[in-house]
């Protein structure tokens, strides 16, 4: 990765919390917990999932950097959201954790050498992935869920 590519990736990573906060800034409690149908997530549950995903990706980052040769973990996102009663979570608490954890990981990513971005691990699909792939994938995943939050709020119906 070039220095410019690293800088762009780190900038995009650093912006994730702000993007999420901006999307939910004017939502009330009903909008945050509303579900379009049974079996789909509310905005609060999406945010909880993103916090869970950040934890898993943080572990994957560290496994790759440590060159542990361990298979990078998958996680059952629906089971995690449901079993943690994510719908009852505090959005403020979720976002505070998310901001702190992303900041912590960002500091790590800023410290590593350029060649560390090419270190690899094996994901749960038995595919070899670089650290760069994992971090870009995380940014894209969050952006996908930002779009999901937009769709949920656009579909919101006062009951």
C-alpha positions as CSV (number, residue, x, y, z in Angstrom):
1,X,0.0,0.0,0.0
2,X,1.2,3.5,-0.7
3,X,1.3,6.2,1.9
4,X,-1.6,7.9,0.2
5,X,-3.7,4.7,0.2
6,X,-2.9,4.2,3.9
7,X,-3.9,7.8,4.7
8,X,-7.2,7.5,2.8
9,X,-8.1,4.2,4.5
10,X,-7.3,5.6,8.0
11,X,-9.3,8.8,7.2
12,X,-12.3,6.7,6.1
13,X,-11.9,4.5,9.2
14,X,-11.8,7.6,11.5
15,X,-15.0,9.0,9.9
16,X,-17.2,6.0,10.6
17,X,-18.3,7.1,14.1
18,X,-19.2,10.6,12.8
19,X,-21.2,9.2,9.9
20,X,-23.2,7.0,12.2
21,X,-23.8,9.7,14.7
22,X,-24.9,12.0,11.9
23,X,-27.4,9.5,10.6
24,X,-29.2,9.0,13.9
25,X,-28.7,12.5,15.4
26,X,-32.4,13.6,15.0
27,X,-34.0,10.3,15.6
28,X,-36.3,9.8,18.6
29,X,-36.6,6.7,20.7
30,X,-39.5,5.3,18.7
31,X,-37.5,5.7,15.5
32,X,-34.5,4.1,17.0
33,X,-36.4,1.0,18.2
34,X,-38.9,0.7,15.3
35,X,-38.9,-2.4,13.2
36,X,-40.5,-2.7,9.7
37,X,-41.3,-6.3,10.3
38,X,-40.5,-9.2,12.7
39,X,-37.1,-10.6,12.1
40,X,-35.5,-7.4,10.8
41,X,-33.3,-5.1,12.9
42,X,-34.1,-1.7,14.3
43,X,-31.6,1.2,14.1
44,X,-30.6,0.4,17.7
45,X,-29.9,-3.3,16.8
46,X,-27.9,-2.2,13.7
47,X,-25.7,0.0,15.9
48,X,-25.3,-2.9,18.4
49,X,-24.3,-5.2,15.5
50,X,-21.7,-2.6,14.4
51,X,-20.2,-2.5,17.9
52,X,-20.1,-6.4,17.9
53,X,-18.5,-6.3,14.5
54,X,-15.9,-3.8,15.6
55,X,-14.9,-6.2,18.4
56,X,-14.5,-9.1,16.0
57,X,-12.6,-7.1,13.5
58,X,-10.3,-5.7,16.2
59,X,-9.5,-9.3,17.1
60,X,-8.9,-10.2,13.4
61,X,-6.5,-7.2,13.1
62,X,-4.5,-8.3,16.1
63,X,-4.4,-12.0,14.9
64,X,-3.0,-10.9,11.5
65,X,-0.5,-8.5,13.0
66,X,0.7,-11.2,15.4
67,X,1.0,-13.7,12.5
68,X,-0.7,-16.3,14.8
69,X,-1.8,-18.5,11.9
70,X,-5.2,-18.9,13.7
71,X,-8.3,-18.9,11.5
72,X,-9.9,-15.5,11.7
73,X,-13.3,-15.9,13.4
74,X,-16.7,-15.5,12.0
75,X,-19.6,-14.7,14.3
76,X,-23.3,-15.3,14.2
77,X,-24.5,-11.7,14.0
78,X,-28.2,-12.4,14.4
79,X,-27.6,-14.6,17.5
80,X,-25.3,-11.9,19.0
81,X,-27.9,-9.2,18.5
82,X,-30.8,-11.3,19.8
83,X,-29.0,-12.9,22.8
84,X,-27.6,-9.5,24.0
85,X,-31.1,-7.9,24.0
86,X,-29.6,-5.3,21.7
87,X,-33.0,-3.7,21.1
88,X,-33.0,-2.6,24.8
89,X,-29.5,-1.1,24.6
90,X,-28.8,2.5,25.0
91,X,-27.8,4.2,21.8
92,X,-25.7,6.7,23.7
93,X,-23.8,3.8,25.4
94,X,-23.4,1.9,22.1
95,X,-22.0,4.9,20.3
96,X,-19.7,5.8,23.2
97,X,-18.2,2.3,23.2
98,X,-18.0,2.4,19.4
99,X,-16.2,5.7,19.3
100,X,-13.7,4.6,22.0
101,X,-13.0,1.2,20.4
102,X,-12.6,2.7,16.9
103,X,-10.2,5.3,18.4
104,X,-8.2,2.6,20.1
105,X,-7.9,0.6,16.9
106,X,-7.1,3.7,14.9
107,X,-4.2,4.4,17.1
108,X,-2.9,0.9,16.5
109,X,-3.4,1.2,12.8
110,X,-1.5,4.5,12.8
111,X,1.5,2.8,14.5
112,X,2.1,-0.1,12.2
113,X,4.6,-0.2,9.5
114,X,3.6,0.0,5.8
115,X,4.5,-3.6,5.2
116,X,2.2,-4.8,8.0
117,X,-0.8,-3.9,5.8
118,X,0.2,-6.8,3.6
119,X,0.3,-9.4,6.4
120,X,-2.2,-12.1,5.9
121,X,-4.6,-14.4,7.8
122,X,-7.1,-17.0,6.7
123,X,-10.8,-16.1,7.1
124,X,-13.7,-18.4,8.0
125,X,-14.2,-19.1,4.3
126,X,-10.6,-20.4,4.1
127,X,-9.6,-17.4,2.0
128,X,-6.3,-15.6,2.5
129,X,-6.9,-12.0,3.3
130,X,-4.5,-9.1,4.0
131,X,-4.8,-6.7,6.9
132,X,-5.7,-4.1,4.3
133,X,-8.6,-6.3,3.1
134,X,-9.9,-6.7,6.6
135,X,-9.9,-2.9,7.4
136,X,-11.3,-2.0,4.0
137,X,-13.9,-4.6,4.4
138,X,-14.8,-3.2,7.8
139,X,-15.2,0.3,6.4
140,X,-17.4,-1.0,3.5
141,X,-19.5,-3.1,6.0
142,X,-20.2,0.0,8.1
143,X,-21.1,2.0,5.1
144,X,-23.5,-0.8,4.0
145,X,-25.2,-0.5,7.4
146,X,-25.3,3.4,7.2
147,X,-27.4,2.7,4.1
148,X,-29.5,0.3,6.1
149,X,-30.1,2.9,8.7
150,X,-31.2,5.3,6.0
151,X,-33.7,2.7,4.6
152,X,-35.1,2.0,8.1
153,X,-35.6,5.7,8.9
154,X,-37.2,6.3,5.4
155,X,-39.6,3.5,6.0
156,X,-40.5,4.5,9.6
157,X,-44.2,4.6,10.2
158,X,-45.8,6.0,13.3
159,X,-47.9,3.3,14.9
